[in-house]
């Protein structure tokens, strides 16, 4: 009888130790069920974030990628001016105008409000007109003046379109009293070029 009691106590001790270690191994030791659950949780969070973003844009089906040609051509113009060059500025400016005209024609307005949509259409037309004027410039100083106008319009367009400031950064040159947008957080001043490349204050 004594030997049976000893054996039972030993089994209880073994079970008492084994269960917590098994549970710890599942949660912290890379167990499949815990890892699989976390992965599904992350995927669900991403899907929810995407859904929330779509709901916040007014349910218009606006795709941020529709703006890419507009901003990409703008960024190319800025990069050229920051290097004191007019290379490809005319080509990029005309391409920007065409891209935003196409975007406007395809109904890219982000708001369901009629007044807001009208405002965005008007802004898109102004951007196209300014870009066409910029494309005509043959000297860098007048190109920079026109680029300043375009940048102010593009800043408003970015706000109206709902593009994140994490994707498009806004800077100001206090000496030139102008702003510009960049795809990176590393400024390159398009108004003074290489002589004052770092003359920049991040505003957004």
C-alpha positions, 0 to 999 in steps of 0.5 A: 500500500505504501508503495502505491501511495508513493507512486501516485504522489510521484505521478501527481508531481510529474503532471503538475510540472509537465502541464505548465511547461507545456503551456509555456511552450505553446505560448512563448516557445514558438508553438504553431497554434499561438503563432498561427493565431497571431498571424491571423490577428495581424492579417485581420488588423490590416484588413480592418485598417484597409476597410476603415481607410476606404470608409473614411474616404467617403466610399467613393472608391478613390485609389491612392495609386490614381495620383501616382503619375501626378506626384511622380512627375512633380517629384521629377521636376523638383529633383531637377530644379534642386540640381540646378537643371531644367533637364526633363522639366518640360516633359515632366510638367506636361506629363503631370498636366496630362495625368491630372486631367485624366484623373479629373476626367475619370472622377477621382474626387474623394468627397461625396459632397458636391461642393467639395467635388467642384472645388477639387475639379477646379483645383485640378484644372489650376494645377494642369494650367500651371504645369503647362505654363511651367513646361514653357519656361526656358530659364531656371529662375522663371521655372522656379517661380512657376514651380512655387505656384505649382507646389502651393496647388499640389500641397492643397491637392495632397490635403484634399486627396487625403494622401498621408504626410508619411508618403509625401513630405512638405517643406518650406524655404523661409528665404524664398518664402515658398513651399514644396513637396518631396517623397523623402524626408531628406530635403533638397531645395528646388528654389536655391538648388545645390548652393543651399540644398539644405535650406528647408523647414519641414512643415508637414 
